[in-house]
Every structure is written in structure tokens, then in C-alpha cells.
Amino acid sequence: MVRIRLRRVGAKKQPSYRVVVADSHSPRNGRFIENIGFYNPRTEPPTVEINEERALYWLAQGAQPSDAVASLLEKKGIFTKLAQMKAGEAQGAMLAESNAMAE
């Protein structure tokens, strides 16, 4: 099974994380399929950067997010976009809408 999870990087006592797509049998910091973002809990507010297009692709392919990543995806609104995509709304329209909101 493919999972979307956090991969710890950074020095001792200074963690930051990469959001990666990996096989569920791979170790936490082991081999991964694709790096789709990062998360730094040490900044105020915590920095979260996730490539929405790739996250939606992997979720549509059946990848299961870990609990921590699921909360990050929920905060970024990616789960609502996935629900819209499954309901039949065109992906191009969703991305254009998110780009318009970012500007």
C-alpha cells in the first residue's frame, strides 16, 4: 500500500519534515517514491508547503495519508478539492480557482 507520510530531516533537536509518498513497508527515513512538500513546525506559524496537484493525484490513485499528513491536507483544503474532483468538477477549474485566490 502507498502512504503519504512525513520524513524527518534536520539536525538533532531541530526537526523539519518532508511530505513524501512511500511504500508502507519502507522505513520512516528510507526509500520514497516522490517528495511532494515540506512541513516545519518550528516556525511561528508552522510552515506547510504541499504541491496540491501531486497530492490530489496520489490521493486519487489510492494513497492513504498518515494521521499527521491528513491534518495538514485538511488545513490546506486539499481534501475538499478531492471531494469536488470525485463529484465530477474539472480539475483545471479547481486549479484556476486556487490560483485566483492566491493572487
Residue pairs with C-beta under 8 A, 6 or more apart in sequence:
1 23
1 24
1 64
2 21
2 22
2 23
2 24
2 33
2 58
2 61
2 62
2 63
2 64
3 21
3 22
3 23
3 24
3 63
3 64
3 65
3 66
4 19
4 20
4 21
4 36
4 55
4 58
4 59
4 63
4 64
4 65
4 66
4 69
4 73
5 19
5 20
5 22
5 28
5 65
5 66
5 68
5 69
6 17
6 18
6 19
6 20
6 39
6 66
6 68
6 69
7 17
7 18
7 19
7 20
7 22
7 28
7 29
7 32
7 35
8 15
8 16
8 17
8 28
8 29
9 15
9 16
9 17
9 18
9 29
10 16
14 42
15 41
15 42
16 38
16 39
16 40
16 41
16 42
17 38
17 39
17 40
17 41
18 35
18 37
18 38
18 39
19 35
19 36
19 37
19 38
19 39
19 50
19 55
19 69
19 72
20 32
20 33
20 34
20 35
20 36
21 32
21 33
21 34
21 36
21 54
21 58
21 63
22 30
22 31
22 32
22 33
23 31
23 33
24 64
26 32
34 54
34 58
36 50
36 51
36 54
36 55
36 58
37 48
37 49
37 50
37 51
37 55
38 47
38 48
38 49
39 46
39 47
39 48
39 49
39 72
40 46
40 47
48 72
48 75
48 76
50 72
50 73
50 76
50 78
52 76
52 78
52 81
52 95
52 98
53 95
55 73
55 78
56 78
56 81
56 82
56 85
56 91
59 65
59 73
59 78
59 82
60 82
60 85
65 73
70 79
73 79
81 94
81 98
84 94
85 91
85 94
